[in-house]
Structures are given as structure tokens and as C-alpha cells.
């Protein structure tokens, strides 16, 4: 079904970075009803890179094997080859727990290095001392993600106070939809934390409430231009990830609209 979004059946070439400096990605959770290889195909068809979550079945010759840090080097190479075949890259991995034990945490960073990732996304704030050390050593960003109330990191002050004086590789994975679900104003939050945003989970919503459906960018109530302007003021070069949690089996056209919105924004601001 997604071949219709391709050019004569071939993947649309995806720029690693937009003119505005950031990378456009799709969180593979948006395609959780499919295998990782199918998610890669659909992201490429929509014109985006991918942020991969742990536990998704990989597909292809790897079948039901789940994506994660315990993959063999051969399996990792097959994933890399499939990304290359579709002319996109993986930019981030998460949300994943990371141990404060350095030897255990190092496995995550070695895994990220093998995939040439920009960052890893976690909610393991208790491990920040270990993560700061390894993020500097590997030059890989650590992006602390927020889920809605009553989860541990729903309040942006919690993350801000923890990261504001840390190594520059430590910061937010700012999920604006989850802030809205926590009855916070995403733009007001971004205005404070933008210097420490290292990646974005961007959403547009039907309404600002505890829960409402995702909408194609520009058709909901989020002030996405203002949010992007705030992070770009601080020379943001991370991944803007589309996480589309609606119409799970048929959302590729809506995701493609979101990609188009981000490309238009980047062209306007770049």
C-alpha cells in the first residue's frame, strides 16, 4: 500500500538533515502493528528516517526476532543493510531503560555506536551520573523522555533540574503530546527547556486535554511553528520524531503529511 508514496516504486531519497539543521524521523512505535523492516519501508516511503523502539519484531529473514541490545553483530548488520537499501538511517533508540551500572549501561552505548545513532532515549534519570560519563565518552546524546502523569518524569522541572548543569550531550526528549496530556502548555514548557532539548517527539492534537487523537501536523491545536522556532533558536541539530498514535494500520499518509509539514518549515527557516 505504501508503494504509492514512492517514486516509480523506489524509496524517496531522505536528507540526513534539513535546511533548518534537524533530522526528520518517524518513531517506529507509530508502525507497531508491523515488523521493523516494514516500518523502515514505510518511513522511507514517507520521506523520513527512523527512531527504533526495543521489542519490535524485525521481520525478513530475522522473522520474529525482536530488536534490542542483545542482537548479534550479524543481525545488527542486516538491519543496517536494510536501512541502507531504503536510503534512510536510524537516528535514535528508545524508550529504553538503562542501568546505573556502568558495565550494563555500556552495552546500550556499544549497541548505539554499531548503529551509528545520534542518541538514545530513556527515562532512567536515576542513572544520570553513569549516562553523563558514557555520553561524553561515546559522543552519543542521552535524551530523557516524558510520559504523562503520574509517571516519574511527567513534570519538566524534574528533568530540567537534573540536566541543566550536565554535559551538553545530556538533555530532553521533549514529548509535547504527553505534556499536553498532563495539562501542561507545551509551548510554555519549551520556552524554558529549549536549551536542553536534544530530541523531540512531536505531535499535533485534536485538543489540549488529558488525551486526544493525534492529527496531521498543522491541522490540530498545537503551535508547532512556535515550538520548532524555540528549539531552533538554540541551534538544535537533533531528531524531530513524528510519533503518530492513531489509525495504527493506515496512518502512513497522515505521517507523510507530517513529514511534508516539517520539510516546509525547514525550507522556510533554513
C-alpha positions as CSV (number, residue, x, y, z in Angstrom):
1,X,0.0,0.0,0.0
2,X,2.9,2.3,0.7
3,X,4.4,2.0,-2.7
4,X,2.1,4.7,-3.8
5,X,4.2,7.2,-1.9
6,X,7.4,6.2,-3.7
7,X,8.9,7.5,-6.9
8,X,8.3,4.8,-9.5
9,X,8.5,2.1,-6.8
10,X,11.8,3.3,-5.4
11,X,12.3,4.9,-2.0
12,X,12.3,8.7,-2.0
13,X,15.8,9.9,-1.0
14,X,15.8,11.2,2.5
15,X,18.1,14.0,3.6
16,X,20.1,13.3,6.7
17,X,19.5,16.8,7.9
18,X,17.0,19.5,6.8
19,X,18.0,23.0,5.8
20,X,17.0,24.1,9.4
21,X,19.6,21.7,10.8
22,X,17.5,18.9,12.3
23,X,16.7,15.4,11.1
24,X,13.2,14.2,10.5
25,X,12.3,10.7,11.8
26,X,9.3,8.5,12.5
27,X,9.2,6.7,15.8
28,X,8.7,3.0,14.7
29,X,6.1,2.8,17.5
30,X,3.8,4.5,15.0
31,X,4.1,1.3,13.0
32,X,3.9,-1.1,15.9
33,X,1.4,-3.3,14.1
34,X,4.1,-4.1,11.5
35,X,7.6,-5.5,11.6
36,X,10.7,-3.3,11.8
37,X,11.6,-3.9,8.2
38,X,8.0,-2.9,7.2
39,X,8.3,0.2,9.4
40,X,11.6,1.1,7.6
41,X,9.9,0.7,4.3
42,X,7.0,2.9,5.3
43,X,9.2,5.6,6.9
44,X,11.3,5.7,3.7
45,X,8.1,6.0,1.6
46,X,7.0,8.9,3.7
47,X,10.4,10.5,3.4
48,X,11.8,10.2,6.9
49,X,14.5,8.4,9.0
50,X,13.5,6.2,11.9
51,X,13.7,6.1,15.7
52,X,13.6,2.5,16.7
53,X,12.0,1.1,19.9
54,X,13.1,-2.1,21.7
55,X,11.0,-5.2,21.2
56,X,9.6,-4.7,17.7
57,X,9.7,-7.9,15.6
58,X,12.3,-7.4,12.9
59,X,10.9,-9.4,10.1
60,X,12.5,-10.5,6.9
61,X,15.0,-13.4,7.3
62,X,15.1,-12.5,11.1
63,X,11.4,-13.3,11.4
64,X,10.0,-12.8,14.9
65,X,13.4,-11.9,16.4
66,X,12.9,-8.7,18.5
67,X,15.0,-5.6,18.0
68,X,17.2,-4.8,21.0
69,X,20.7,-4.6,22.5
70,X,21.2,-8.4,22.6
71,X,21.2,-8.7,18.8
72,X,24.2,-10.4,17.3
73,X,26.6,-8.3,15.2
74,X,25.3,-10.2,12.1
75,X,21.7,-9.3,12.9
76,X,22.6,-5.7,13.5
77,X,24.3,-5.6,10.1
78,X,21.2,-7.0,8.5
79,X,19.2,-4.1,10.0
80,X,21.9,-1.6,8.8
81,X,21.8,-3.1,5.3
82,X,18.0,-2.8,5.2
83,X,18.2,0.8,6.3
84,X,20.8,1.5,3.6
85,X,18.7,-0.3,1.0
86,X,15.8,2.1,1.8
87,X,18.2,5.1,1.8
88,X,17.4,6.1,5.4
89,X,19.2,5.8,8.7
90,X,18.3,5.1,12.3
91,X,18.8,8.2,14.4
92,X,17.7,7.2,17.9
93,X,16.8,4.2,20.0
94,X,14.2,4.1,22.8
95,X,12.5,4.5,25.0
96,X,14.7,2.0,26.8
97,X,15.7,1.5,30.4
98,X,19.4,1.9,31.1
99,X,21.2,0.7,34.2
100,X,23.3,2.9,36.5
101,X,25.8,0.0,36.5
102,X,28.4,1.2,34.0
103,X,29.2,-2.2,32.5
104,X,25.5,-2.8,31.8
105,X,24.9,0.7,30.5
106,X,27.9,0.4,28.3
107,X,26.1,-2.3,26.3
108,X,23.5,0.3,25.3
109,X,26.2,2.7,24.1
110,X,28.1,0.0,22.2
111,X,24.8,-1.0,20.5
112,X,24.1,2.6,19.6
113,X,27.6,3.0,18.2
114,X,27.2,0.0,16.0
115,X,24.1,1.6,14.6
116,X,25.7,5.0,14.3
117,X,23.0,6.6,16.3
118,X,22.7,10.3,17.3
119,X,21.1,9.4,20.6
120,X,19.4,7.0,22.9
121,X,16.1,7.8,24.7
122,X,15.4,6.7,28.2
123,X,13.5,7.6,31.4
124,X,16.3,6.2,33.7
125,X,17.0,9.5,35.4
126,X,18.5,7.7,38.4
127,X,21.4,6.6,36.2
128,X,22.3,10.1,35.1
129,X,25.8,10.0,36.5
130,X,26.7,6.9,34.5
131,X,24.9,8.2,31.4
132,X,26.7,11.5,31.6
133,X,30.1,9.8,31.6
134,X,29.2,7.4,28.8
135,X,27.5,10.0,26.6
136,X,30.7,12.1,26.7
137,X,32.9,9.1,26.0
138,X,30.8,7.9,23.0
139,X,29.6,11.3,21.9
140,X,26.1,10.0,21.9
141,X,23.2,12.1,23.2
142,X,21.1,10.9,26.1
143,X,17.5,12.1,25.8
144,X,15.2,11.9,28.8
145,X,11.7,11.2,27.7
146,X,8.5,12.2,29.5
147,X,5.3,10.2,29.6
148,X,2.1,11.8,31.1
149,X,1.0,11.9,34.7
150,X,1.6,10.1,37.0
151,X,4.9,8.7,35.6
152,X,8.2,9.8,37.1
153,X,9.3,12.3,34.5
154,X,5.9,14.0,33.6
155,X,6.9,17.2,35.3
156,X,9.6,19.0,33.1
157,X,11.0,20.6,36.2
158,X,12.2,17.2,37.3
159,X,14.3,16.7,34.2
160,X,15.4,20.3,33.9
161,X,16.8,20.4,37.4
162,X,18.7,17.1,36.7
163,X,20.2,18.0,33.3
164,X,20.7,21.8,33.2
165,X,24.2,21.7,34.5
166,X,25.3,18.4,32.9
167,X,27.4,17.6,29.9
168,X,26.0,19.1,26.7
169,X,25.1,15.6,25.4
170,X,22.5,15.2,28.2
171,X,19.0,16.7,27.8
172,X,15.4,16.2,27.0
173,X,13.5,14.0,24.6
174,X,10.6,16.5,24.7
175,X,7.3,14.8,24.0
176,X,4.9,17.7,23.5
177,X,1.9,15.5,23.3
178,X,2.5,13.9,26.7
179,X,3.0,17.4,28.2
180,X,-0.4,18.3,26.8
181,X,-1.9,15.1,28.3
182,X,-0.5,16.2,31.6
183,X,-2.4,19.6,31.3
184,X,0.8,21.5,30.6
185,X,1.2,24.0,27.8
186,X,3.9,22.6,25.5
187,X,5.0,25.9,24.2
188,X,5.4,27.4,27.6
189,X,7.5,24.4,28.7
190,X,9.6,24.5,25.5
191,X,10.4,28.2,26.1
192,X,12.1,27.2,29.4
193,X,13.8,23.9,28.4
194,X,14.7,24.5,24.8
195,X,18.5,25.0,25.5
196,X,18.5,21.4,26.8
197,X,16.2,19.7,24.1
198,X,18.3,17.0,22.4
199,X,15.4,15.4,20.5
200,X,11.6,15.9,20.0
201,X,8.7,13.6,19.9
202,X,6.4,16.0,18.0
203,X,2.6,15.6,17.9
204,X,-0.4,17.7,16.9
205,X,-3.6,17.0,18.7
206,X,-7.3,17.5,18.3
207,X,-7.5,19.3,21.7
208,X,-5.3,20.2,24.7
209,X,-6.7,17.7,27.1
210,X,-5.7,14.6,29.1
211,X,-6.0,12.5,25.9
212,X,-7.0,13.3,22.4
213,X,-6.2,11.8,19.0
214,X,-3.1,12.8,17.0
215,X,-3.7,14.9,13.9
216,X,-1.5,15.6,10.8
217,X,0.8,18.5,11.7
218,X,-0.9,21.8,11.2
219,X,-4.4,20.5,11.5
220,X,-4.6,20.4,15.3
221,X,-4.3,22.9,18.1
222,X,-0.5,22.7,18.8
223,X,1.5,25.8,17.9
224,X,4.2,23.7,16.2
225,X,5.9,26.6,14.3
226,X,6.4,28.4,17.6
227,X,7.7,25.2,19.3
228,X,10.1,24.5,16.5
229,X,11.2,28.1,16.5
230,X,12.1,27.9,20.1
231,X,14.4,24.9,19.8
232,X,15.9,26.1,16.6
233,X,17.0,29.3,18.3
234,X,19.4,27.1,20.2
235,X,20.9,25.5,17.1
236,X,19.0,22.3,17.5
237,X,20.5,19.6,15.4
238,X,18.7,16.5,16.8
239,X,15.9,14.4,15.6
240,X,12.4,15.7,15.3
241,X,10.5,12.5,15.5
242,X,6.9,12.0,14.4
243,X,5.2,9.7,16.9
244,X,1.7,9.1,15.5
245,X,-0.5,7.1,17.8
246,X,-3.7,6.9,15.8
247,X,-5.1,4.9,12.9
248,X,-2.4,2.4,13.6
249,X,-2.8,0.3,10.5
250,X,-3.4,3.1,8.0
251,X,-1.5,6.1,9.3
252,X,1.2,6.3,6.7
253,X,-0.5,9.0,4.6
254,X,-1.0,11.1,7.7
255,X,2.6,10.6,8.7
256,X,3.7,11.7,5.2
257,X,1.7,14.9,5.7
258,X,3.6,15.5,8.9
259,X,6.9,15.0,7.1
260,X,5.8,17.5,4.4
261,X,5.0,20.0,7.1
262,X,8.4,19.7,8.7
263,X,10.1,20.0,5.3
264,X,8.1,23.1,4.6
265,X,9.1,24.5,8.0
266,X,12.7,23.7,7.4
267,X,12.7,25.3,3.9
268,X,11.1,28.4,5.4
269,X,13.5,28.7,8.3
270,X,16.7,27.3,6.7
